[in-house]
Amino acid sequence: MRQSLDEYVPRLRYLVVRNQNEWVIQFDGEEFGPYKSRREAMLFAIDAAHKLGQQDEPTEVLLMGDAGEAKSAWTYGQPPYPPSL
């Protein structure tokens, strides 16, 4: 099976992580927040990723699950912006 070129493009990744009762965004070795809800953290991360995407930087927002797995939640240029969360 042939994979698309998008799968090989290195992306700048924003990781939204729950830290007890708060949410933080991890990006480029730094942590931003805290945010009161997952939705609030996701909106801030997607907005930042969207702005970089507009500067021709491939970006993605990942959401850290309870089991420690990071799942793609938003990728610049694929779902509509702003997303409905």
mmCIF file as gemmi writes it, N, C-alpha and C atoms, coordinates in Angstrom:
data_model
loop_
_atom_site.group_PDB
_atom_site.id
_atom_site.type_symbol
_atom_site.label_atom_id
_atom_site.label_alt_id
_atom_site.label_comp_id
_atom_site.label_asym_id
_atom_site.label_entity_id
_atom_site.label_seq_id
_atom_site.pdbx_PDB_ins_code
_atom_site.Cartn_x
_atom_site.Cartn_y
_atom_site.Cartn_z
_atom_site.occupancy
_atom_site.B_iso_or_equiv
_atom_site.pdbx_formal_charge
_atom_site.auth_seq_id
_atom_site.auth_asym_id
_atom_site.pdbx_PDB_model_num
ATOM 1 N N . MET Axp A 1 ? 0.844 -1.183 0 1 0 ? 1 A 1
ATOM 2 C CA . MET Axp A 1 ? 0 0 0 1 0 ? 1 A 1
ATOM 3 C C . MET Axp A 1 ? 0.888 1.245 0 1 0 ? 1 A 1
ATOM 4 N N . ARG Axp A 2 ? 0.598 2.175 -0.86 1 0 ? 2 A 1
ATOM 5 C CA . ARG Axp A 2 ? 1.378 3.39 -0.972 1 0 ? 2 A 1
ATOM 6 C C . ARG Axp A 2 ? 0.853 4.449 -0.014 1 0 ? 2 A 1
ATOM 7 N N . GLN Axp A 3 ? 1.773 5.118 0.69 1 0 ? 3 A 1
ATOM 8 C CA . GLN Axp A 3 ? 1.386 6.153 1.631 1 0 ? 3 A 1
ATOM 9 C C . GLN Axp A 3 ? 1.502 7.514 0.967 1 0 ? 3 A 1
ATOM 10 N N . SER Axp A 4 ? 0.7 8.459 1.43 1 0 ? 4 A 1
ATOM 11 C CA . SER Axp A 4 ? 0.737 9.798 0.859 1 0 ? 4 A 1
ATOM 12 C C . SER Axp A 4 ? 1.96 10.552 1.358 1 0 ? 4 A 1
ATOM 13 N N . LEU Axp A 5 ? 2.335 11.579 0.628 1 0 ? 5 A 1
ATOM 14 C CA . LEU Axp A 5 ? 3.473 12.395 1.026 1 0 ? 5 A 1
ATOM 15 C C . LEU Axp A 5 ? 3.229 13.108 2.345 1 0 ? 5 A 1
ATOM 16 N N . ASP Axp A 6 ? 1.965 13.415 2.671 1 0 ? 6 A 1
ATOM 17 C CA . ASP Axp A 6 ? 1.651 14.094 3.925 1 0 ? 6 A 1
ATOM 18 C C . ASP Axp A 6 ? 2.126 13.302 5.139 1 0 ? 6 A 1
ATOM 19 N N . GLU Axp A 7 ? 2.183 11.987 5.02 1 0 ? 7 A 1
ATOM 20 C CA . GLU Axp A 7 ? 2.596 11.166 6.153 1 0 ? 7 A 1
ATOM 21 C C . GLU Axp A 7 ? 4.089 11.309 6.428 1 0 ? 7 A 1
ATOM 22 N N . TYR Axp A 8 ? 4.857 11.803 5.461 1 0 ? 8 A 1
ATOM 23 C CA . TYR Axp A 8 ? 6.301 11.928 5.617 1 0 ? 8 A 1
ATOM 24 C C . TYR Axp A 8 ? 6.749 13.344 5.963 1 0 ? 8 A 1
ATOM 25 N N . VAL Axp A 9 ? 5.849 14.298 5.917 1 0 ? 9 A 1
ATOM 26 C CA . VAL Axp A 9 ? 6.195 15.683 6.201 1 0 ? 9 A 1
ATOM 27 C C . VAL Axp A 9 ? 6.316 15.865 7.707 1 0 ? 9 A 1
ATOM 28 N N . PRO Axp A 10 ? 7.476 16.317 8.186 1 0 ? 10 A 1
ATOM 29 C CA . PRO Axp A 10 ? 7.59 16.569 9.627 1 0 ? 10 A 1
ATOM 30 C C . PRO Axp A 10 ? 6.677 17.729 10.017 1 0 ? 10 A 1
ATOM 31 N N . ARG Axp A 11 ? 5.943 17.556 11.066 1 0 ? 11 A 1
ATOM 32 C CA . ARG Axp A 11 ? 4.988 18.57 11.508 1 0 ? 11 A 1
ATOM 33 C C . ARG Axp A 11 ? 5.4 19.138 12.857 1 0 ? 11 A 1
ATOM 34 N N . LEU Axp A 12 ? 5.062 20.407 13.059 1 0 ? 12 A 1
ATOM 35 C CA . LEU Axp A 12 ? 5.2 21.007 14.376 1 0 ? 12 A 1
ATOM 36 C C . LEU Axp A 12 ? 3.992 20.538 15.169 1 0 ? 12 A 1
ATOM 37 N N . ARG Axp A 13 ? 4.23 19.981 16.328 1 0 ? 13 A 1
ATOM 38 C CA . ARG Axp A 13 ? 3.137 19.359 17.073 1 0 ? 13 A 1
ATOM 39 C C . ARG Axp A 13 ? 2.878 20.069 18.399 1 0 ? 13 A 1
ATOM 40 N N . TYR Axp A 14 ? 1.617 20.363 18.602 1 0 ? 14 A 1
ATOM 41 C CA . TYR Axp A 14 ? 1.124 20.883 19.877 1 0 ? 14 A 1
ATOM 42 C C . TYR Axp A 14 ? 0.467 19.708 20.586 1 0 ? 14 A 1
ATOM 43 N N . LEU Axp A 15 ? 0.868 19.449 21.825 1 0 ? 15 A 1
ATOM 44 C CA . LEU Axp A 15 ? 0.325 18.327 22.579 1 0 ? 15 A 1
ATOM 45 C C . LEU Axp A 15 ? -0.502 18.858 23.737 1 0 ? 15 A 1
ATOM 46 N N . VAL Axp A 16 ? -1.786 18.502 23.764 1 0 ? 16 A 1
ATOM 47 C CA . VAL Axp A 16 ? -2.698 18.905 24.842 1 0 ? 16 A 1
ATOM 48 C C . VAL Axp A 16 ? -2.75 17.769 25.853 1 0 ? 16 A 1
ATOM 49 N N . VAL Axp A 17 ? -2.392 18.106 27.109 1 0 ? 17 A 1
ATOM 50 C CA . VAL Axp A 17 ? -2.229 17.086 28.154 1 0 ? 17 A 1
ATOM 51 C C . VAL Axp A 17 ? -3.011 17.486 29.404 1 0 ? 17 A 1
ATOM 52 N N . ARG Axp A 18 ? -3.658 16.494 29.996 1 0 ? 18 A 1
ATOM 53 C CA . ARG Axp A 18 ? -4.343 16.735 31.275 1 0 ? 18 A 1
ATOM 54 C C . ARG Axp A 18 ? -3.327 16.597 32.402 1 0 ? 18 A 1
ATOM 55 N N . ASN Axp A 19 ? -3.326 17.576 33.306 1 0 ? 19 A 1
ATOM 56 C CA . ASN Axp A 19 ? -2.44 17.559 34.464 1 0 ? 19 A 1
ATOM 57 C C . ASN Axp A 19 ? -3.316 17.743 35.694 1 0 ? 19 A 1
ATOM 58 N N . GLN Axp A 20 ? -3.758 16.631 36.263 1 0 ? 20 A 1
ATOM 59 C CA . GLN Axp A 20 ? -4.72 16.585 37.355 1 0 ? 20 A 1
ATOM 60 C C . GLN Axp A 20 ? -6.021 17.25 36.919 1 0 ? 20 A 1
ATOM 61 N N . ASN Axp A 21 ? -6.4 18.395 37.482 1 0 ? 21 A 1
ATOM 62 C CA . ASN Axp A 21 ? -7.666 19.047 37.137 1 0 ? 21 A 1
ATOM 63 C C . ASN Axp A 21 ? -7.499 20.178 36.136 1 0 ? 21 A 1
ATOM 64 N N . GLU Axp A 22 ? -6.312 20.298 35.544 1 0 ? 22 A 1
ATOM 65 C CA . GLU Axp A 22 ? -6.048 21.361 34.584 1 0 ? 22 A 1
ATOM 66 C C . GLU Axp A 22 ? -5.51 20.753 33.295 1 0 ? 22 A 1
ATOM 67 N N . TRP Axp A 23 ? -5.45 21.577 32.274 1 0 ? 23 A 1
ATOM 68 C CA . TRP Axp A 23 ? -4.93 21.16 30.973 1 0 ? 23 A 1
ATOM 69 C C . TRP Axp A 23 ? -3.799 22.087 30.575 1 0 ? 23 A 1
ATOM 70 N N . VAL Axp A 24 ? -2.774 21.533 29.932 1 0 ? 24 A 1
ATOM 71 C CA . VAL Axp A 24 ? -1.646 22.323 29.453 1 0 ? 24 A 1
ATOM 72 C C . VAL Axp A 24 ? -1.366 21.969 27.993 1 0 ? 24 A 1
ATOM 73 N N . ILE Axp A 25 ? -0.658 22.87 27.328 1 0 ? 25 A 1
ATOM 74 C CA . ILE Axp A 25 ? -0.218 22.637 25.957 1 0 ? 25 A 1
ATOM 75 C C . ILE Axp A 25 ? 1.297 22.553 25.97 1 0 ? 25 A 1
ATOM 76 N N . GLN Axp A 26 ? 1.837 21.475 25.436 1 0 ? 26 A 1
ATOM 77 C CA . GLN Axp A 26 ? 3.281 21.317 25.315 1 0 ? 26 A 1
ATOM 78 C C . GLN Axp A 26 ? 3.662 21.565 23.859 1 0 ? 26 A 1
ATOM 79 N N . PHE Axp A 27 ? 4.663 22.439 23.681 1 0 ? 27 A 1
ATOM 80 C CA . PHE Axp A 27 ? 5.112 22.766 22.331 1 0 ? 27 A 1
ATOM 81 C C . PHE Axp A 27 ? 6.563 23.206 22.38 1 0 ? 27 A 1
ATOM 82 N N . ASP Axp A 28 ? 7.379 22.59 21.547 1 0 ? 28 A 1
ATOM 83 C CA . ASP Axp A 28 ? 8.776 22.992 21.379 1 0 ? 28 A 1
ATOM 84 C C . ASP Axp A 28 ? 9.519 23.075 22.709 1 0 ? 28 A 1
ATOM 85 N N . GLY Axp A 29 ? 9.312 22.082 23.568 1 0 ? 29 A 1
ATOM 86 C CA . GLY Axp A 29 ? 10.015 22.01 24.849 1 0 ? 29 A 1
ATOM 87 C C . GLY Axp A 29 ? 9.473 22.916 25.931 1 0 ? 29 A 1
ATOM 88 N N . GLU Axp A 30 ? 8.393 23.613 25.655 1 0 ? 30 A 1
ATOM 89 C CA . GLU Axp A 30 ? 7.789 24.5 26.648 1 0 ? 30 A 1
ATOM 90 C C . GLU Axp A 30 ? 6.377 24.043 26.975 1 0 ? 30 A 1
ATOM 91 N N . GLU Axp A 31 ? 5.874 24.537 28.109 1 0 ? 31 A 1
ATOM 92 C CA . GLU Axp A 31 ? 4.519 24.199 28.535 1 0 ? 31 A 1
ATOM 93 C C . GLU Axp A 31 ? 3.735 25.49 28.712 1 0 ? 31 A 1
ATOM 94 N N . PHE Axp A 32 ? 2.519 25.508 28.172 1 0 ? 32 A 1
ATOM 95 C CA . PHE Axp A 32 ? 1.667 26.697 28.229 1 0 ? 32 A 1
ATOM 96 C C . PHE Axp A 32 ? 0.37 26.359 28.949 1 0 ? 32 A 1
ATOM 97 N N . GLY Axp A 33 ? -0.132 27.303 29.693 1 0 ? 33 A 1
ATOM 98 C CA . GLY Axp A 33 ? -1.354 27.085 30.446 1 0 ? 33 A 1
ATOM 99 C C . GLY Axp A 33 ? -1.118 27.483 31.885 1 0 ? 33 A 1
ATOM 100 N N . PRO Axp A 34 ? -1.911 27.005 32.785 1 0 ? 34 A 1
ATOM 101 C CA . PRO Axp A 34 ? -2.922 25.961 32.62 1 0 ? 34 A 1
ATOM 102 C C . PRO Axp A 34 ? -4.229 26.517 32.075 1 0 ? 34 A 1
ATOM 103 N N . TYR Axp A 35 ? -5.025 25.606 31.533 1 0 ? 35 A 1
ATOM 104 C CA . TYR Axp A 35 ? -6.352 25.904 31.022 1 0 ? 35 A 1
ATOM 105 C C . TYR Axp A 35 ? -7.371 25.155 31.876 1 0 ? 35 A 1
ATOM 106 N N . LYS Axp A 36 ? -8.573 25.709 31.999 1 0 ? 36 A 1
ATOM 107 C CA . LYS Axp A 36 ? -9.599 25.137 32.868 1 0 ? 36 A 1
ATOM 108 C C . LYS Axp A 36 ? -10.255 23.889 32.306 1 0 ? 36 A 1
ATOM 109 N N . SER Axp A 37 ? -10.244 23.759 30.97 1 0 ? 37 A 1
ATOM 110 C CA . SER Axp A 37 ? -10.931 22.623 30.363 1 0 ? 37 A 1
ATOM 111 C C . SER Axp A 37 ? -10.155 22.124 29.148 1 0 ? 37 A 1
ATOM 112 N N . ARG Axp A 38 ? -10.459 20.91 28.741 1 0 ? 38 A 1
ATOM 113 C CA . ARG Axp A 38 ? -9.848 20.334 27.541 1 0 ? 38 A 1
ATOM 114 C C . ARG Axp A 38 ? -10.215 21.189 26.332 1 0 ? 38 A 1
ATOM 115 N N . ARG Axp A 39 ? -11.469 21.592 26.259 1 0 ? 39 A 1
ATOM 116 C CA . ARG Axp A 39 ? -11.942 22.397 25.134 1 0 ? 39 A 1
ATOM 117 C C . ARG Axp A 39 ? -11.152 23.698 25.021 1 0 ? 39 A 1
ATOM 118 N N . GLU Axp A 40 ? -10.966 24.384 26.147 1 0 ? 40 A 1
ATOM 119 C CA . GLU Axp A 40 ? -10.219 25.639 26.136 1 0 ? 40 A 1
ATOM 120 C C . GLU Axp A 40 ? -8.778 25.423 25.658 1 0 ? 40 A 1
ATOM 121 N N . ALA Axp A 41 ? -8.115 24.4 26.164 1 0 ? 41 A 1
ATOM 122 C CA . ALA Axp A 41 ? -6.737 24.101 25.753 1 0 ? 41 A 1
ATOM 123 C C . ALA Axp A 41 ? -6.676 23.738 24.275 1 0 ? 41 A 1
ATOM 124 N N . MET Axp A 42 ? -7.644 22.941 23.801 1 0 ? 42 A 1
ATOM 125 C CA . MET Axp A 42 ? -7.674 22.555 22.389 1 0 ? 42 A 1
ATOM 126 C C . MET Axp A 42 ? -7.852 23.784 21.498 1 0 ? 42 A 1
ATOM 127 N N . LEU Axp A 43 ? -8.746 24.687 21.865 1 0 ? 43 A 1
ATOM 128 C CA . LEU Axp A 43 ? -8.978 25.888 21.06 1 0 ? 43 A 1
ATOM 129 C C . LEU Axp A 43 ? -7.725 26.748 20.966 1 0 ? 43 A 1
ATOM 130 N N . PHE Axp A 44 ? -7.007 26.922 22.088 1 0 ? 44 A 1
ATOM 131 C CA . PHE Axp A 44 ? -5.773 27.697 22.073 1 0 ? 44 A 1
ATOM 132 C C . PHE Axp A 44 ? -4.708 27.005 21.223 1 0 ? 44 A 1
ATOM 133 N N . ALA Axp A 45 ? -4.574 25.687 21.363 1 0 ? 45 A 1
ATOM 134 C CA . ALA Axp A 45 ? -3.58 24.939 20.589 1 0 ? 45 A 1
ATOM 135 C C . ALA Axp A 45 ? -3.895 24.984 19.093 1 0 ? 45 A 1
ATOM 136 N N . ILE Axp A 46 ? -5.153 24.805 18.744 1 0 ? 46 A 1
ATOM 137 C CA . ILE Axp A 46 ? -5.542 24.819 17.333 1 0 ? 46 A 1
ATOM 138 C C . ILE Axp A 46 ? -5.354 26.211 16.742 1 0 ? 46 A 1
ATOM 139 N N . ASP Axp A 47 ? -5.66 27.238 17.501 1 0 ? 47 A 1
ATOM 140 C CA . ASP Axp A 47 ? -5.468 28.596 17.011 1 0 ? 47 A 1
ATOM 141 C C . ASP Axp A 47 ? -3.984 28.864 16.742 1 0 ? 47 A 1
ATOM 142 N N . ALA Axp A 48 ? -3.115 28.462 17.657 1 0 ? 48 A 1
ATOM 143 C CA . ALA Axp A 48 ? -1.668 28.649 17.475 1 0 ? 48 A 1
ATOM 144 C C . ALA Axp A 48 ? -1.171 27.833 16.281 1 0 ? 48 A 1
ATOM 145 N N . ALA Axp A 49 ? -1.63 26.588 16.156 1 0 ? 49 A 1
ATOM 146 C CA . ALA Axp A 49 ? -1.218 25.73 15.041 1 0 ? 49 A 1
ATOM 147 C C . ALA Axp A 49 ? -1.713 26.303 13.713 1 0 ? 49 A 1
ATOM 148 N N . HIS Axp A 50 ? -2.908 26.845 13.711 1 0 ? 50 A 1
ATOM 149 C CA . HIS Axp A 50 ? -3.464 27.448 12.503 1 0 ? 50 A 1
ATOM 150 C C . HIS Axp A 50 ? -2.615 28.644 12.044 1 0 ? 50 A 1
ATOM 151 N N . LYS Axp A 51 ? -2.194 29.471 12.993 1 0 ? 51 A 1
ATOM 152 C CA . LYS Axp A 51 ? -1.375 30.639 12.658 1 0 ? 51 A 1
ATOM 153 C C . LYS Axp A 51 ? -0.04 30.22 12.05 1 0 ? 51 A 1
ATOM 154 N N . LEU Axp A 52 ? 0.593 29.187 12.604 1 0 ? 52 A 1
ATOM 155 C CA . LEU Axp A 52 ? 1.843 28.689 12.013 1 0 ? 52 A 1
ATOM 156 C C . LEU Axp A 52 ? 1.584 28.058 10.654 1 0 ? 52 A 1
ATOM 157 N N . GLY Axp A 53 ? 0.475 27.365 10.526 1 0 ? 53 A 1
ATOM 158 C CA . GLY Axp A 53 ? 0.123 26.748 9.25 1 0 ? 53 A 1
ATOM 159 C C . GLY Axp A 53 ? -0.03 27.777 8.146 1 0 ? 53 A 1
ATOM 160 N N . GLN Axp A 54 ? -0.546 28.93 8.481 1 0 ? 54 A 1
ATOM 161 C CA . GLN Axp A 54 ? -0.703 30.002 7.5 1 0 ? 54 A 1
ATOM 162 C C . GLN Axp A 54 ? 0.645 30.547 7.039 1 0 ? 54 A 1
ATOM 163 N N . GLN Axp A 55 ? 1.701 30.252 7.793 1 0 ? 55 A 1
ATOM 164 C CA . GLN Axp A 55 ? 3.059 30.664 7.426 1 0 ? 55 A 1
ATOM 165 C C . GLN Axp A 55 ? 3.812 29.511 6.759 1 0 ? 55 A 1
ATOM 166 N N . ASP Axp A 56 ? 3.058 28.576 6.189 1 0 ? 56 A 1
ATOM 167 C CA . ASP Axp A 56 ? 3.611 27.409 5.481 1 0 ? 56 A 1
ATOM 168 C C . ASP Axp A 56 ? 4.381 26.446 6.384 1 0 ? 56 A 1
ATOM 169 N N . GLU Axp A 57 ? 4.035 26.413 7.663 1 0 ? 57 A 1
ATOM 170 C CA . GLU Axp A 57 ? 4.603 25.441 8.592 1 0 ? 57 A 1
ATOM 171 C C . GLU Axp A 57 ? 3.572 24.336 8.789 1 0 ? 57 A 1
ATOM 172 N N . PRO Axp A 58 ? 3.888 23.087 8.436 1 0 ? 58 A 1
ATOM 173 C CA . PRO Axp A 58 ? 2.926 22.01 8.665 1 0 ? 58 A 1
ATOM 174 C C . PRO Axp A 58 ? 2.749 21.788 10.173 1 0 ? 58 A 1
ATOM 175 N N . THR Axp A 59 ? 1.513 21.873 10.644 1 0 ? 59 A 1
ATOM 176 C CA . THR Axp A 59 ? 1.249 21.782 12.077 1 0 ? 59 A 1
ATOM 177 C C . THR Axp A 59 ? 0.156 20.77 12.378 1 0 ? 59 A 1
ATOM 178 N N . GLU Axp A 60 ? 0.177 20.304 13.623 1 0 ? 60 A 1
ATOM 179 C CA . GLU Axp A 60 ? -0.787 19.309 14.081 1 0 ? 60 A 1
ATOM 180 C C . GLU Axp A 60 ? -1.01 19.488 15.575 1 0 ? 60 A 1
ATOM 181 N N . VAL Axp A 61 ? -2.22 19.214 16.025 1 0 ? 61 A 1
ATOM 182 C CA . VAL Axp A 61 ? -2.544 19.224 17.451 1 0 ? 61 A 1
ATOM 183 C C . VAL Axp A 61 ? -2.845 17.788 17.859 1 0 ? 61 A 1
ATOM 184 N N . LEU Axp A 62 ? -2.174 17.339 18.904 1 0 ? 62 A 1
ATOM 185 C CA . LEU Axp A 62 ? -2.383 15.999 19.44 1 0 ? 62 A 1
ATOM 186 C C . LEU Axp A 62 ? -3.025 16.107 20.808 1 0 ? 62 A 1
ATOM 187 N N . LEU Axp A 63 ? -3.853 15.134 21.139 1 0 ? 63 A 1
ATOM 188 C CA . LEU Axp A 63 ? -4.498 15.063 22.452 1 0 ? 63 A 1
ATOM 189 C C . LEU Axp A 63 ? -3.99 13.815 23.155 1 0 ? 63 A 1
ATOM 190 N N . MET Axp A 64 ? -3.409 14.004 24.35 1 0 ? 64 A 1
ATOM 191 C CA . MET Axp A 64 ? -2.896 12.879 25.12 1 0 ? 64 A 1
ATOM 192 C C . MET Axp A 64 ? -4.06 12.173 25.812 1 0 ? 64 A 1
ATOM 193 N N . GLY Axp A 65 ? -4.197 10.881 25.545 1 0 ? 65 A 1
ATOM 194 C CA . GLY Axp A 65 ? -5.263 10.092 26.144 1 0 ? 65 A 1
ATOM 195 C C . GLY Axp A 65 ? -4.925 9.634 27.552 1 0 ? 65 A 1
ATOM 196 N N . ASP Axp A 66 ? -5.909 9.082 28.24 1 0 ? 66 A 1
ATOM 197 C CA . ASP Axp A 66 ? -5.719 8.614 29.615 1 0 ? 66 A 1
ATOM 198 C C . ASP Axp A 66 ? -4.702 7.491 29.716 1 0 ? 66 A 1
ATOM 199 N N . ALA Axp A 67 ? -4.554 6.71 28.661 1 0 ? 67 A 1
ATOM 200 C CA . ALA Axp A 67 ? -3.612 5.592 28.67 1 0 ? 67 A 1
ATOM 201 C C . ALA Axp A 67 ? -2.214 6.011 28.217 1 0 ? 67 A 1
ATOM 202 N N . GLY Axp A 68 ? -2.011 7.31 27.983 1 0 ? 68 A 1
ATOM 203 C CA . GLY Axp A 68 ? -0.698 7.801 27.606 1 0 ? 68 A 1
ATOM 204 C C . GLY Axp A 68 ? -0.418 7.796 26.113 1 0 ? 68 A 1
ATOM 205 N N . GLU Axp A 69 ? -1.451 7.574 25.3 1 0 ? 69 A 1
ATOM 206 C CA . GLU Axp A 69 ? -1.268 7.587 23.849 1 0 ? 69 A 1
ATOM 207 C C . GLU Axp A 69 ? -1.688 8.945 23.305 1 0 ? 69 A 1
ATOM 208 N N . ALA Axp A 70 ? -0.901 9.473 22.377 1 0 ? 70 A 1
ATOM 209 C CA . ALA Axp A 70 ? -1.209 10.753 21.752 1 0 ? 70 A 1
ATOM 210 C C . ALA Axp A 70 ? -1.952 10.485 20.454 1 0 ? 70 A 1
ATOM 211 N N . LYS Axp A 71 ? -3.125 11.097 20.319 1 0 ? 71 A 1
ATOM 212 C CA . LYS Axp A 71 ? -3.939 10.926 19.115 1 0 ? 71 A 1
ATOM 213 C C . LYS Axp A 71 ? -4.079 12.264 18.393 1 0 ? 71 A 1
ATOM 214 N N . SER Axp A 72 ? -3.992 12.212 17.093 1 0 ? 72 A 1
ATOM 215 C CA . SER Axp A 72 ? -4.146 13.421 16.293 1 0 ? 72 A 1
ATOM 216 C C . SER Axp A 72 ? -5.572 13.949 16.44 1 0 ? 72 A 1
ATOM 217 N N . ALA Axp A 73 ? -5.695 15.231 16.778 1 0 ? 73 A 1
ATOM 218 C CA . ALA Axp A 73 ? -7.003 15.845 16.962 1 0 ? 73 A 1
ATOM 219 C C . ALA Axp A 73 ? -7.303 16.888 15.892 1 0 ? 73 A 1
ATOM 220 N N . TRP Axp A 74 ? -6.261 17.481 15.3 1 0 ? 74 A 1
ATOM 221 C CA . TRP Axp A 74 ? -6.45 18.51 14.28 1 0 ? 74 A 1
ATOM 222 C C . TRP Axp A 74 ? -5.153 18.673 13.509 1 0 ? 74 A 1
ATOM 223 N N . THR Axp A 75 ? -5.249 18.777 12.198 1 0 ? 75 A 1
ATOM 224 C CA . THR Axp A 75 ? -4.092 18.971 11.33 1 0 ? 75 A 1
ATOM 225 C C . THR Axp A 75 ? -4.378 20.141 10.401 1 0 ? 75 A 1
ATOM 226 N N . TYR Axp A 76 ? -3.43 21.047 10.305 1 0 ? 76 A 1
ATOM 227 C CA . TYR Axp A 76 ? -3.623 22.223 9.448 1 0 ? 76 A 1
ATOM 228 C C . TYR Axp A 76 ? -3.903 21.792 8.016 1 0 ? 76 A 1
ATOM 229 N N . GLY Axp A 77 ? -4.943 22.395 7.439 1 0 ? 77 A 1
ATOM 230 C CA . GLY Axp A 77 ? -5.286 22.138 6.049 1 0 ? 77 A 1
ATOM 231 C C . GLY Axp A 77 ? -6.247 20.989 5.824 1 0 ? 77 A 1
ATOM 232 N N . GLN Axp A 78 ? -6.6 20.247 6.871 1 0 ? 78 A 1
ATOM 233 C CA . GLN Axp A 78 ? -7.524 19.133 6.678 1 0 ? 78 A 1
ATOM 234 C C . GLN Axp A 78 ? -8.923 19.469 7.176 1 0 ? 78 A 1
ATOM 235 N N . PRO Axp A 79 ? -9.166 19.507 8.472 1 0 ? 79 A 1
ATOM 236 C CA . PRO Axp A 79 ? -10.52 19.871 8.903 1 0 ? 79 A 1
ATOM 237 C C . PRO Axp A 79 ? -10.729 21.376 8.794 1 0 ? 79 A 1
ATOM 238 N N . PRO Axp A 80 ? -11.955 21.801 8.848 1 0 ? 80 A 1
ATOM 239 C CA . PRO Axp A 80 ? -12.212 23.241 8.763 1 0 ? 80 A 1
ATOM 240 C C . PRO Axp A 80 ? -11.671 23.984 9.983 1 0 ? 80 A 1
ATOM 241 N N . TYR Axp A 81 ? -11.445 25.259 9.785 1 0 ? 81 A 1
ATOM 242 C CA . TYR Axp A 81 ? -11.01 26.114 10.879 1 0 ? 81 A 1
ATOM 243 C C . TYR Axp A 81 ? -12.007 27.262 10.981 1 0 ? 81 A 1
ATOM 244 N N . PRO Axp A 82 ? -12.456 27.617 12.151 1 0 ? 82 A 1
ATOM 245 C CA . PRO Axp A 82 ? -12.215 26.941 13.416 1 0 ? 82 A 1
ATOM 246 C C . PRO Axp A 82 ? -13.034 25.656 13.524 1 0 ? 82 A 1
ATOM 247 N N . PRO Axp A 83 ? -12.523 24.687 14.275 1 0 ? 83 A 1
ATOM 248 C CA . PRO Axp A 83 ? -13.238 23.416 14.414 1 0 ? 83 A 1
ATOM 249 C C . PRO Axp A 83 ? -14.43 23.556 15.35 1 0 ? 83 A 1
ATOM 250 N N . SER Axp A 84 ? -15.319 22.624 15.277 1 0 ? 84 A 1
ATOM 251 C CA . SER Axp A 84 ? -16.413 22.581 16.248 1 0 ? 84 A 1
ATOM 252 C C . SER Axp A 84 ? -16.048 21.549 17.3 1 0 ? 84 A 1
ATOM 253 N N . LEU Axp A 85 ? -15.711 22.029 18.47 1 0 ? 85 A 1
ATOM 254 C CA . LEU Axp A 85 ? -15.3 21.131 19.57 1 0 ? 85 A 1
ATOM 255 C C . LEU Axp A 85 ? -16.423 20.971 20.572 1 0 ? 85 A 1
